[in-house]
Amino acid sequence: MKNRSGLLQFLLCCIVISSFVGCDPPNARKQPYETLVFNVDETQLEPVVTDTVLKIAIAAPKNWKKIDDAMFSQVVKTLEAQPTPQDLRIVPRWIFLNEGSRSMCVVSALNGVEIAPDETLLETLTTAYRNQFPNATVQQTIFMKDAFRVHQLMVIAADFVLIKLVCAAPETLVFEVDYRVPRDVYQTELRSIESSIGSIKPNP
């Protein structure tokens, strides 16, 4: 399907950008971050899924369905062919797609990444996205959500909005959640995305 092919191309672009991100130095200065609380509306969510590798639980936004195995394999194979630093591997674990709104959520493991609570990682991500999408607005922040330290990057372009969350908690692996939404349906999908972010929990 043409629409699905286009979404896959954008998805791969978003994931590959992450592969050029460096890690924070081990002696990064620690600092406190604001704790955010997300109001979860269960009616805006799909059933919770658990990932025993990442040790997390998450619910996708309503009507964002897990893609079929054939499409998932296509994404993984394409990523494996991309050049990445030897110490960093982006491994998609879950991909959810709303074919009606053309929205997508990707949950990935970041193998080999150790994230210190410093803004170095976020600055590198921000630079990469500003270079990739020079006409977009790129916003960044770091906050605490439950036990997670979350590096958030938000890209607002003419035709899409991307919310990228790089998350780390003592009980989990470092992982990334990307919500990619066409700009014209972003406000419609916003409540379900907020609920989905709020649903992310450690599941040791």
N, C-alpha and C positions, 0 to 999 in steps of 0.2 A: 504494500500500500504506500502511495507516494507520501502522504502525511507522516506515516510512521518512519519512513526512510529519512525525511527531513529532521524529525525529532531525534533520531539516532545520531545523525551527523552533529547536531548541536550538543547532544549529550556527550559524545566522544570529545568534542572540542573542550567542553567544560572540565571533564575529568583530566584530560591530558595537560591542561594548564597547571593543574595541581602538581603534576609530576615534576615540574621545574621549581617547586618551592623548596627552599632550604629550611633547616631546622634551627631552632633557637640554640644559642650557646649554652652549655651546661651551667655556667656561672651567671646566667641571666638574673637580673635583679627582680626579686619577687615583690608584688604589690597587691593590695586588696582590689577586688572588683565588685561592682554592684551585683546584687542578686535579683534576678528577674523572676516573676511568677506569671505563668501562662494559665489563663482560664480555659479549661478543657470542656468543650461541648461534645459529649459522647455521640450526639446525633449527627455530628459533622465528620465522623470517623468511620473507617473500615475496622474490622476486628483486629485486635492486637496480634502482632507476630513477635516471636522471640528468636533471638539469634544466639545460639550457644557458643559460637566462636567469639563474637564481639562482646557477649555477656550483657546484652541490652534487650529491652522490649520497646516496640514502637508501633503506632497505628498510622496507617496512611490516611490522607484526607478522603472524605467520602467520594465514592465512585472512581478512585484512583486504584486500578486493579493491577495485581502482579502480572508482569508480562509473561508470555509463553516461553517455554524453554528454548525454542529455536531462536527467538529474538535475543534472549539473554546470552546464549552461546555466541551469537554474532557480535555482540558488544564485547564480550570477554576476549574473543579471538582477535578483534581489531585492536583492543588495548594491548594485548600481548605483543603485537607487531610494532607498537610505538616505541621509539627510543626514550628510555628513562634512566635516571641515575641508578647505579647499581644498588645503592642503599635504600631506595624508595620504590615501592610497588603499590599501585592503586588497584585494589581488588573489589569490584562490585559484589555486594552480597544480596541486595534486593533492589529491584527496579519496579516502580509502580507507574502506571500510565492511565490518564483520563483521556480516552480517544475523543470524547465529545468536546472538551475544552482545550485539548492539545497540551495538557499540563503533565509534568513528569517529576517524580521523586526518586532519587538514587541514594542508596545507603551503601557506603564502601568502607572497607578496612584500609588503613594506611600502614602497611607493613614496614617495619624498620624505622618508624618515626617516634621520636621522643620529644614532646612539646613542653618546654618550660613556660611558666606563666609570664611571658614577656610579649611585647608587641612586634618583635622581629618577624615572626611568621606572618602575621597579618599584613604588615607593611610590604612584604615580598609578594604576597597574594594580590594586594591592591595594585601594586605596580604592574604585575603580570596582566591583570584584567584591564587596567587603563591602557596598556599598550595594545591589547587585543581588541578592545572596543573603545576607541578614542573619543567617540561622541556620546558615550554613556556616562551617567552619574554613578560613581562608585563610593559607597559608604562602608565604614568599618567600625567595629566595636568588639570589646571583650567583656563577657559577663559570666556570672555563675548562675546555673540552673540546677537546683538540687545539688547533687554531688559533682556535677559536670562543670568544668571550665570550658566555656564555649568561645571560640574565635568566630565571629560572624562577619561575613562579607555580603553586601547587597549591591547588585548591579542593576541599574534601571536604564534600559535602552529604549529606543523608539518602538521596538516590536516585542520586547520580552522583559521580564523581571526574573532575576536569579537571586535566590537566598542560599548562601553556602555556609554551613555550620561545621567547623572542625572541633570535635568534642573529645575531652579526655576526663577520666575519673579514675580514682584509685582501683576500683573493682573491674574496670573494663579495658579493652584495647582502645587505642586511638582510632577514631572513625570519623567519617565525613558524611553529612546529609545534605544533598542538594535538592532544592525545590525550584524548578524552572517552569514559569507560567507566562503565556502570551500576555502582553501588556493590556489588551482589551478585555481580558477576563480576570485580571489580577484582583480587583476589588471584590468581585464575586467569590473568588476562591480564598480570599485572605483569612476569613474566619476559620475555615477548615484547616488551612496551613498552620495558623496559630495553635489550634487544638492539637494538630499532629506534633508540632514541636513540644507542646506541653505533655504529650503522651510518652516522650522518650524517658525511659527509666533504666537504671542499672538492673540487671537480672543475673546476678552471679551464680 
